[in-house]
Amino acid sequence: MDERISKVLKALESNNMDAFYAETAAEAKAKALSLIKEGMTVAHGGSVTLKETGILDAVSCGNYNFLDRGKAKTPEELKNIYRKCFSADVYLSSANAITENGELYNVDGTGNRIAAIAYGPDSVIIVAGKNKIVSDLDEAVIKVKSSAAPKNCVRLSKGTYCRFKGNCAALDTGCDHSISDITEGCRSKDRICRDYLITGIQAVKGRIKVIIVNEDLGYA
């Protein structure tokens, strides 16, 4: 196992999260499914990683009560699904970044994903490729502004500065590119960087489970 991944796994454990290693996306999928019992209510946040690993397909076709946000036909239906996520047995997501100190960093446009990660479901499963690992929170902020946010804005066809310029407006305005600039960025109505969550030492040991995959997955 890569020394950096090993360091992160130990740091996550020290922060009261369960940490697992998967050599491949297929192994990550198998591990995630092993943590979910049949009949459980399963919800998820938006995640390219969950699609790439096949985890979403597996839970949508399996013997679970899957809260499929993709089937919402109106904004009101989507809102209702978001609210039901808080009482789900399991919440699936990825992370925008994971620090070497075992902190999870996530940025949302509506806050539904980070709210569920922080509170609600009894079990949260985070799946992330090794490319999501960063040295510290300063690097996590830069990674989202320079890579994850622009790529997601392209995917979602958002009319933001980063979609057309390839990086956040904050990186072109003289900011020192650190955690102190966490909320800096464009003023577009399509902005997807609105709410921020740093997950550190947990009160409930093992509620959050993190699977780190020895592959590049998702946007980072």
TITOR-778045 format. One record per residue (C-alpha): residue number from 1; x, y negated, z; residue in three letters. Coordinates in steps of 0.1 Angstrom, whole numbers, plus 2048, in hexadecimal, padded with zeros to 3 digits. Each point is the difference from the previous one (the first is absolute). Layout:
N
<site><resi>NUM</resi><x>X</x><y>Y</y><z>Z</z><resn>ALA</resn></site>
...
! end
This chain:
220
<site><resi>1</resi><x>800</x><y>800</y><z>800</z><resn>MET</resn></site>
<site><resi>2</resi><x>80C</x><y>7DD</y><z>7F8</z><resn>ASP</resn></site>
<site><resi>3</resi><x>80F</x><y>7EF</y><z>81F</z><resn>GLU</resn></site>
<site><resi>4</resi><x>7EA</x><y>7E1</y><z>7FC</z><resn>ARG</resn></site>
<site><resi>5</resi><x>7E0</x><y>814</y><z>7FE</z><resn>ILE</resn></site>
<site><resi>6</resi><x>80B</x><y>814</y><z>81F</z><resn>SER</resn></site>
<site><resi>7</resi><x>806</x><y>7DF</y><z>812</z><resn>LYS</resn></site>
<site><resi>8</resi><x>7DE</x><y>7F3</y><z>7F7</z><resn>VAL</resn></site>
<site><resi>9</resi><x>7EE</x><y>821</y><z>80B</z><resn>LEU</resn></site>
<site><resi>10</resi><x>811</x><y>7FE</y><z>822</z><resn>LYS</resn></site>
<site><resi>11</resi><x>7F7</x><y>7DB</y><z>803</z><resn>ALA</resn></site>
<site><resi>12</resi><x>7DB</x><y>807</y><z>7F8</z><resn>LEU</resn></site>
<site><resi>13</resi><x>800</x><y>81C</y><z>81A</z><resn>GLU</resn></site>
<site><resi>14</resi><x>80E</x><y>7E7</y><z>81A</z><resn>SER</resn></site>
<site><resi>15</resi><x>7E3</x><y>7E9</y><z>7F7</z><resn>ASN</resn></site>
<site><resi>16</resi><x>7E7</x><y>81C</y><z>80A</z><resn>ASN</resn></site>
<site><resi>17</resi><x>7F8</x><y>809</y><z>7DC</z><resn>MET</resn></site>
<site><resi>18</resi><x>803</x><y>823</y><z>7F3</z><resn>ASP</resn></site>
<site><resi>19</resi><x>819</x><y>801</y><z>7E3</z><resn>ALA</resn></site>
<site><resi>20</resi><x>803</x><y>81A</y><z>7E5</z><resn>PHE</resn></site>
<site><resi>21</resi><x>818</x><y>806</y><z>7E3</z><resn>TYR</resn></site>
<site><resi>22</resi><x>7F5</x><y>80C</y><z>7DE</z><resn>ALA</resn></site>
<site><resi>23</resi><x>819</x><y>807</y><z>7E4</z><resn>GLU</resn></site>
<site><resi>24</resi><x>7E7</x><y>7FC</y><z>7E5</z><resn>THR</resn></site>
<site><resi>25</resi><x>7DE</x><y>7F0</y><z>7F9</z><resn>ALA</resn></site>
<site><resi>26</resi><x>7F1</x><y>823</y><z>7FF</z><resn>ALA</resn></site>
<site><resi>27</resi><x>80E</x><y>807</y><z>823</z><resn>GLU</resn></site>
<site><resi>28</resi><x>7F2</x><y>7DF</y><z>80D</z><resn>ALA</resn></site>
<site><resi>29</resi><x>7DE</x><y>80A</y><z>7F2</z><resn>LYS</resn></site>
<site><resi>30</resi><x>801</x><y>821</y><z>812</z><resn>ALA</resn></site>
<site><resi>31</resi><x>80B</x><y>7F1</y><z>820</z><resn>LYS</resn></site>
<site><resi>32</resi><x>7E5</x><y>7E5</y><z>7FF</z><resn>ALA</resn></site>
<site><resi>33</resi><x>7E5</x><y>81A</y><z>7FA</z><resn>LEU</resn></site>
<site><resi>34</resi><x>80D</x><y>815</y><z>81C</z><resn>SER</resn></site>
<site><resi>35</resi><x>7F8</x><y>7E3</y><z>818</z><resn>LEU</resn></site>
<site><resi>36</resi><x>7DC</x><y>7FE</y><z>7F5</z><resn>ILE</resn></site>
<site><resi>37</resi><x>7E6</x><y>81A</y><z>80B</z><resn>LYS</resn></site>
<site><resi>38</resi><x>7E3</x><y>80B</y><z>7E9</z><resn>GLU</resn></site>
<site><resi>39</resi><x>7E0</x><y>7ED</y><z>807</z><resn>GLY</resn></site>
<site><resi>40</resi><x>812</x><y>7E1</y><z>80C</z><resn>MET</resn></site>
<site><resi>41</resi><x>7F6</x><y>7DD</y><z>7F4</z><resn>THR</resn></site>
<site><resi>42</resi><x>81D</x><y>7F2</y><z>7EC</z><resn>VAL</resn></site>
<site><resi>43</resi><x>805</x><y>7DD</y><z>7F4</z><resn>ALA</resn></site>
<site><resi>44</resi><x>81C</x><y>7EE</y><z>7EE</z><resn>HIS</resn></site>
<site><resi>45</resi><x>810</x><y>7DF</y><z>7F8</z><resn>GLY</resn></site>
<site><resi>46</resi><x>80A</x><y>7F5</y><z>7DD</z><resn>GLY</resn></site>
<site><resi>47</resi><x>820</x><y>812</y><z>7F8</z><resn>SER</resn></site>
<site><resi>48</resi><x>813</x><y>809</y><z>7E0</z><resn>VAL</resn></site>
<site><resi>49</resi><x>814</x><y>819</y><z>815</z><resn>THR</resn></site>
<site><resi>50</resi><x>7E2</x><y>814</y><z>80A</z><resn>LEU</resn></site>
<site><resi>51</resi><x>7F6</x><y>803</y><z>7DC</z><resn>LYS</resn></site>
<site><resi>52</resi><x>823</x><y>80A</y><z>7F4</z><resn>GLU</resn></site>
<site><resi>53</resi><x>802</x><y>81B</y><z>81A</z><resn>THR</resn></site>
<site><resi>54</resi><x>7DE</x><y>80F</y><z>7F7</z><resn>GLY</resn></site>
<site><resi>55</resi><x>7F4</x><y>7FB</y><z>824</z><resn>ILE</resn></site>
<site><resi>56</resi><x>7E1</x><y>7EC</y><z>7F6</z><resn>LEU</resn></site>
<site><resi>57</resi><x>7F6</x><y>819</y><z>7E6</z><resn>ASP</resn></site>
<site><resi>58</resi><x>804</x><y>81C</y><z>81A</z><resn>ALA</resn></site>
<site><resi>59</resi><x>7EA</x><y>7F0</y><z>81B</z><resn>VAL</resn></site>
<site><resi>60</resi><x>7E6</x><y>7F5</y><z>7E7</z><resn>SER</resn></site>
<site><resi>61</resi><x>7FB</x><y>823</y><z>7F4</z><resn>CYS</resn></site>
<site><resi>62</resi><x>806</x><y>812</y><z>821</z><resn>GLY</resn></site>
<site><resi>63</resi><x>7E8</x><y>80A</y><z>81C</z><resn>ASN</resn></site>
<site><resi>64</resi><x>801</x><y>7DE</y><z>810</z><resn>TYR</resn></site>
<site><resi>65</resi><x>7E8</x><y>7E3</y><z>805</z><resn>ASN</resn></site>
<site><resi>66</resi><x>813</x><y>7E9</y><z>7E9</z><resn>PHE</resn></site>
<site><resi>67</resi><x>7F8</x><y>7DB</y><z>802</z><resn>LEU</resn></site>
<site><resi>68</resi><x>806</x><y>7F8</y><z>7DB</z><resn>ASP</resn></site>
<site><resi>69</resi><x>804</x><y>7DA</y><z>7FD</z><resn>ARG</resn></site>
<site><resi>70</resi><x>803</x><y>805</y><z>7DA</z><resn>GLY</resn></site>
<site><resi>71</resi><x>7DC</x><y>809</y><z>7FD</z><resn>LYS</resn></site>
<site><resi>72</resi><x>7F3</x><y>7DF</y><z>80F</z><resn>ALA</resn></site>
<site><resi>73</resi><x>7EB</x><y>7EF</y><z>7E6</z><resn>LYS</resn></site>
<site><resi>74</resi><x>7FB</x><y>7DF</y><z>811</z><resn>THR</resn></site>
<site><resi>75</resi><x>815</x><y>7EA</y><z>818</z><resn>PRO</resn></site>
<site><resi>76</resi><x>7E7</x><y>808</y><z>81C</z><resn>GLU</resn></site>
<site><resi>77</resi><x>805</x><y>826</y><z>7FB</z><resn>GLU</resn></site>
<site><resi>78</resi><x>825</x><y>7FB</y><z>801</z><resn>LEU</resn></site>
<site><resi>79</resi><x>7FD</x><y>7EC</y><z>820</z><resn>LYS</resn></site>
<site><resi>80</resi><x>7EC</x><y>81B</y><z>810</z><resn>ASN</resn></site>
<site><resi>81</resi><x>81A</x><y>81A</y><z>7F7</z><resn>ILE</resn></site>
<site><resi>82</resi><x>81B</x><y>7EB</y><z>80E</z><resn>TYR</resn></site>
<site><resi>83</resi><x>7ED</x><y>7FE</y><z>821</z><resn>ARG</resn></site>
<site><resi>84</resi><x>7FA</x><y>825</y><z>801</z><resn>LYS</resn></site>
<site><resi>85</resi><x>825</x><y>805</y><z>7FD</z><resn>CYS</resn></site>
<site><resi>86</resi><x>804</x><y>7F5</y><z>824</z><resn>PHE</resn></site>
<site><resi>87</resi><x>7ED</x><y>81F</y><z>80C</z><resn>SER</resn></site>
<site><resi>88</resi><x>811</x><y>818</y><z>7E9</z><resn>ALA</resn></site>
<site><resi>89</resi><x>814</x><y>81D</y><z>80E</z><resn>ASP</resn></site>
<site><resi>90</resi><x>81D</x><y>7FA</y><z>7EA</z><resn>VAL</resn></site>
<site><resi>91</resi><x>80C</x><y>7E1</y><z>7ED</z><resn>TYR</resn></site>
<site><resi>92</resi><x>819</x><y>805</y><z>7E3</z><resn>LEU</resn></site>
<site><resi>93</resi><x>817</x><y>7E4</y><z>7F5</z><resn>SER</resn></site>
<site><resi>94</resi><x>823</x><y>7F8</y><z>7F5</z><resn>SER</resn></site>
<site><resi>95</resi><x>816</x><y>7E3</y><z>80D</z><resn>ALA</resn></site>
<site><resi>96</resi><x>80E</x><y>7E3</y><z>7ED</z><resn>ASN</resn></site>
<site><resi>97</resi><x>820</x><y>804</y><z>813</z><resn>ALA</resn></site>
<site><resi>98</resi><x>80F</x><y>814</y><z>81D</z><resn>ILE</resn></site>
<site><resi>99</resi><x>81E</x><y>7F2</y><z>813</z><resn>THR</resn></site>
<site><resi>100</resi><x>81E</x><y>813</y><z>80E</z><resn>GLU</resn></site>
<site><resi>101</resi><x>7F2</x><y>7F7</y><z>822</z><resn>ASN</resn></site>
<site><resi>102</resi><x>7E1</x><y>814</y><z>7FA</z><resn>GLY</resn></site>
<site><resi>103</resi><x>7E8</x><y>7E3</y><z>7F9</z><resn>GLU</resn></site>
<site><resi>104</resi><x>7E5</x><y>802</y><z>7E6</z><resn>LEU</resn></site>
<site><resi>105</resi><x>7FA</x><y>7E0</y><z>7EB</z><resn>TYR</resn></site>
<site><resi>106</resi><x>7DF</x><y>7FB</y><z>7ED</z><resn>ASN</resn></site>
<site><resi>107</resi><x>7F0</x><y>7E4</y><z>7ED</z><resn>VAL</resn></site>
<site><resi>108</resi><x>7DC</x><y>7FE</y><z>7F6</z><resn>ASP</resn></site>
<site><resi>109</resi><x>7E8</x><y>7EB</y><z>7EC</z><resn>GLY</resn></site>
<site><resi>110</resi><x>7E1</x><y>807</y><z>814</z><resn>THR</resn></site>
<site><resi>111</resi><x>80E</x><y>80F</y><z>820</z><resn>GLY</resn></site>
<site><resi>112</resi><x>7EC</x><y>820</y><z>7FE</z><resn>ASN</resn></site>
<site><resi>113</resi><x>81F</x><y>817</y><z>7FD</z><resn>ARG</resn></site>
<site><resi>114</resi><x>815</x><y>7F0</y><z>81B</z><resn>ILE</resn></site>
<site><resi>115</resi><x>7E2</x><y>7FE</y><z>818</z><resn>ALA</resn></site>
<site><resi>116</resi><x>7FA</x><y>825</y><z>7FD</z><resn>ALA</resn></site>
<site><resi>117</resi><x>825</x><y>808</y><z>805</z><resn>ILE</resn></site>
<site><resi>118</resi><x>800</x><y>7EA</y><z>81F</z><resn>ALA</resn></site>
<site><resi>119</resi><x>7E0</x><y>80C</y><z>810</z><resn>TYR</resn></site>
<site><resi>120</resi><x>7E3</x><y>818</y><z>7F9</z><resn>GLY</resn></site>
<site><resi>121</resi><x>807</x><y>823</y><z>7F2</z><resn>PRO</resn></site>
<site><resi>122</resi><x>80F</x><y>818</y><z>819</z><resn>ASP</resn></site>
<site><resi>123</resi><x>81A</x><y>80C</y><z>7E7</z><resn>SER</resn></site>
<site><resi>124</resi><x>813</x><y>7EA</y><z>7E6</z><resn>VAL</resn></site>
<site><resi>125</resi><x>816</x><y>811</y><z>7E6</z><resn>ILE</resn></site>
<site><resi>126</resi><x>819</x><y>7EA</y><z>7EE</z><resn>ILE</resn></site>
<site><resi>127</resi><x>812</x><y>80F</y><z>7E2</z><resn>VAL</resn></site>
<site><resi>128</resi><x>81D</x><y>7EC</y><z>7F2</z><resn>ALA</resn></site>
<site><resi>129</resi><x>81D</x><y>806</y><z>7E8</z><resn>GLY</resn></site>
<site><resi>130</resi><x>824</x><y>7FA</y><z>80A</z><resn>LYS</resn></site>
<site><resi>131</resi><x>7FF</x><y>7E0</y><z>7EB</z><resn>ASN</resn></site>
<site><resi>132</resi><x>7EA</x><y>7F0</y><z>81B</z><resn>LYS</resn></site>
<site><resi>133</resi><x>81C</x><y>801</y><z>819</z><resn>ILE</resn></site>
<site><resi>134</resi><x>810</x><y>7DE</y><z>808</z><resn>VAL</resn></site>
<site><resi>135</resi><x>81A</x><y>7F4</y><z>819</z><resn>SER</resn></site>
<site><resi>136</resi><x>7E9</x><y>7E9</y><z>814</z><resn>ASP</resn></site>
<site><resi>137</resi><x>7E0</x><y>7EB</y><z>7FE</z><resn>LEU</resn></site>
<site><resi>138</resi><x>812</x><y>7E4</y><z>7ED</z><resn>ASP</resn></site>
<site><resi>139</resi><x>807</x><y>818</y><z>7E4</z><resn>GLU</resn></site>
<site><resi>140</resi><x>7DC</x><y>80D</y><z>803</z><resn>ALA</resn></site>
<site><resi>141</resi><x>7F2</x><y>7DE</y><z>7F9</z><resn>VAL</resn></site>
<site><resi>142</resi><x>817</x><y>7FB</y><z>7E2</z><resn>ILE</resn></site>
<site><resi>143</resi><x>7F8</x><y>822</y><z>7F2</z><resn>LYS</resn></site>
<site><resi>144</resi><x>7DA</x><y>7F9</y><z>800</z><resn>VAL</resn></site>
<site><resi>145</resi><x>804</x><y>7DD</y><z>7F2</z><resn>LYS</resn></site>
<site><resi>146</resi><x>819</x><y>80A</y><z>7E5</z><resn>SER</resn></site>
<site><resi>147</resi><x>7F2</x><y>823</y><z>7F6</z><resn>SER</resn></site>
<site><resi>148</resi><x>7E1</x><y>80F</y><z>80F</z><resn>ALA</resn></site>
<site><resi>149</resi><x>7EA</x><y>7E1</y><z>7FE</z><resn>ALA</resn></site>
<site><resi>150</resi><x>809</x><y>7F8</y><z>7DB</z><resn>PRO</resn></site>
<site><resi>151</resi><x>7FB</x><y>824</y><z>7F5</z><resn>LYS</resn></site>
<site><resi>152</resi><x>7DF</x><y>803</y><z>812</z><resn>ASN</resn></site>
<site><resi>153</resi><x>7F4</x><y>7DF</y><z>7F1</z><resn>CYS</resn></site>
<site><resi>154</resi><x>808</x><y>80E</y><z>7DE</z><resn>VAL</resn></site>
<site><resi>155</resi><x>7EE</x><y>820</y><z>808</z><resn>ARG</resn></site>
<site><resi>156</resi><x>7E1</x><y>7ED</y><z>80C</z><resn>LEU</resn></site>
<site><resi>157</resi><x>801</x><y>7E5</y><z>7E5</z><resn>SER</resn></site>
<site><resi>158</resi><x>802</x><y>7E4</y><z>81A</z><resn>LYS</resn></site>
<site><resi>159</resi><x>807</x><y>7DD</y><z>7F3</z><resn>GLY</resn></site>
<site><resi>160</resi><x>81C</x><y>7F9</y><z>819</z><resn>THR</resn></site>
<site><resi>161</resi><x>822</x><y>7EF</y><z>7FD</z><resn>TYR</resn></site>
<site><resi>162</resi><x>812</x><y>821</y><z>807</z><resn>CYS</resn></site>
<site><resi>163</resi><x>7ED</x><y>813</y><z>7E5</z><resn>ARG</resn></site>
<site><resi>164</resi><x>80D</x><y>7E9</y><z>7E5</z><resn>PHE</resn></site>
<site><resi>165</resi><x>822</x><y>7F6</y><z>80F</z><resn>LYS</resn></site>
<site><resi>166</resi><x>80A</x><y>822</y><z>80E</z><resn>GLY</resn></site>
<site><resi>167</resi><x>805</x><y>7F4</y><z>824</z><resn>ASN</resn></site>
<site><resi>168</resi><x>7EE</x><y>7EC</y><z>81B</z><resn>CYS</resn></site>
<site><resi>169</resi><x>7FF</x><y>7DA</y><z>7FD</z><resn>ALA</resn></site>
<site><resi>170</resi><x>811</x><y>7FE</y><z>822</z><resn>ALA</resn></site>
<site><resi>171</resi><x>820</x><y>80F</y><z>7F2</z><resn>LEU</resn></site>
<site><resi>172</resi><x>802</x><y>7E3</y><z>7E8</z><resn>ASP</resn></site>
<site><resi>173</resi><x>7FA</x><y>7E4</y><z>819</z><resn>THR</resn></site>
<site><resi>174</resi><x>81E</x><y>801</y><z>816</z><resn>GLY</resn></site>
<site><resi>175</resi><x>7F3</x><y>816</y><z>81C</z><resn>CYS</resn></site>
<site><resi>176</resi><x>81B</x><y>812</y><z>814</z><resn>ASP</resn></site>
<site><resi>177</resi><x>7EF</x><y>821</y><z>7F6</z><resn>HIS</resn></site>
<site><resi>178</resi><x>7FB</x><y>80D</y><z>824</z><resn>SER</resn></site>
<site><resi>179</resi><x>7E5</x><y>80B</y><z>817</z><resn>ILE</resn></site>
<site><resi>180</resi><x>7FA</x><y>7DB</y><z>809</z><resn>SER</resn></site>
<site><resi>181</resi><x>7F3</x><y>7FC</y><z>7DC</z><resn>ASP</resn></site>
<site><resi>182</resi><x>7E8</x><y>81D</y><z>803</z><resn>ILE</resn></site>
<site><resi>183</resi><x>7E1</x><y>7ED</y><z>7F4</z><resn>THR</resn></site>
<site><resi>184</resi><x>811</x><y>7E9</y><z>7E6</z><resn>GLU</resn></site>
<site><resi>185</resi><x>7F4</x><y>805</y><z>7DD</z><resn>GLY</resn></site>
<site><resi>186</resi><x>7E8</x><y>7F4</y><z>7E5</z><resn>CYS</resn></site>
<site><resi>187</resi><x>7DE</x><y>7F0</y><z>806</z><resn>ARG</resn></site>
<site><resi>188</resi><x>7EE</x><y>814</y><z>7E5</z><resn>SER</resn></site>
<site><resi>189</resi><x>7DC</x><y>80C</y><z>808</z><resn>LYS</resn></site>
<site><resi>190</resi><x>80D</x><y>822</y><z>7F3</z><resn>ASP</resn></site>
<site><resi>191</resi><x>81C</x><y>802</y><z>81A</z><resn>ARG</resn></site>
<site><resi>192</resi><x>803</x><y>823</y><z>80F</z><resn>ILE</resn></site>
<site><resi>193</resi><x>818</x><y>7F7</y><z>81C</z><resn>CYS</resn></site>
<site><resi>194</resi><x>7E9</x><y>7F3</y><z>81B</z><resn>ARG</resn></site>
<site><resi>195</resi><x>803</x><y>816</y><z>81F</z><resn>ASP</resn></site>
<site><resi>196</resi><x>81F</x><y>80F</y><z>80F</z><resn>TYR</resn></site>
<site><resi>197</resi><x>807</x><y>81D</y><z>818</z><resn>LEU</resn></site>
<site><resi>198</resi><x>820</x><y>80A</y><z>812</z><resn>ILE</resn></site>
<site><resi>199</resi><x>7FB</x><y>822</y><z>811</z><resn>THR</resn></site>
<site><resi>200</resi><x>819</x><y>807</y><z>81C</z><resn>GLY</resn></site>
<site><resi>201</resi><x>7FF</x><y>814</y><z>820</z><resn>ILE</resn></site>
<site><resi>202</resi><x>7DE</x><y>812</y><z>802</z><resn>GLN</resn></site>
<site><resi>203</resi><x>7EB</x><y>804</y><z>820</z><resn>ALA</resn></site>
<site><resi>204</resi><x>7F2</x><y>821</y><z>7F4</z><resn>VAL</resn></site>
<site><resi>205</resi><x>81B</x><y>818</y><z>7F8</z><resn>LYS</resn></site>
<site><resi>206</resi><x>7FC</x><y>812</y><z>7DE</z><resn>GLY</resn></site>
<site><resi>207</resi><x>7E1</x><y>7ED</y><z>7F5</z><resn>ARG</resn></site>
<site><resi>208</resi><x>815</x><y>7F3</y><z>7E3</z><resn>ILE</resn></site>
<site><resi>209</resi><x>811</x><y>81A</y><z>7EC</z><resn>LYS</resn></site>
<site><resi>210</resi><x>81A</x><y>7F6</y><z>7E6</z><resn>VAL</resn></site>
<site><resi>211</resi><x>80C</x><y>817</y><z>7E4</z><resn>ILE</resn></site>
<site><resi>212</resi><x>81F</x><y>7F3</y><z>7EE</z><resn>ILE</resn></site>
<site><resi>213</resi><x>806</x><y>80F</y><z>7DE</z><resn>VAL</resn></site>
<site><resi>214</resi><x>823</x><y>804</y><z>7F1</z><resn>ASN</resn></site>
<site><resi>215</resi><x>7F3</x><y>7F1</y><z>7DF</z><resn>GLU</resn></site>
<site><resi>216</resi><x>7F7</x><y>7DD</y><z>7F4</z><resn>ASP</resn></site>
<site><resi>217</resi><x>7DA</x><y>7FC</y><z>802</z><resn>LEU</resn></site>
<site><resi>218</resi><x>7E9</x><y>7E2</y><z>7FD</z><resn>GLY</resn></site>
<site><resi>219</resi><x>80A</x><y>7DC</y><z>7FC</z><resn>TYR</resn></site>
<site><resi>220</resi><x>81F</x><y>7F4</y><z>812</z><resn>ALA</resn></site>
! end
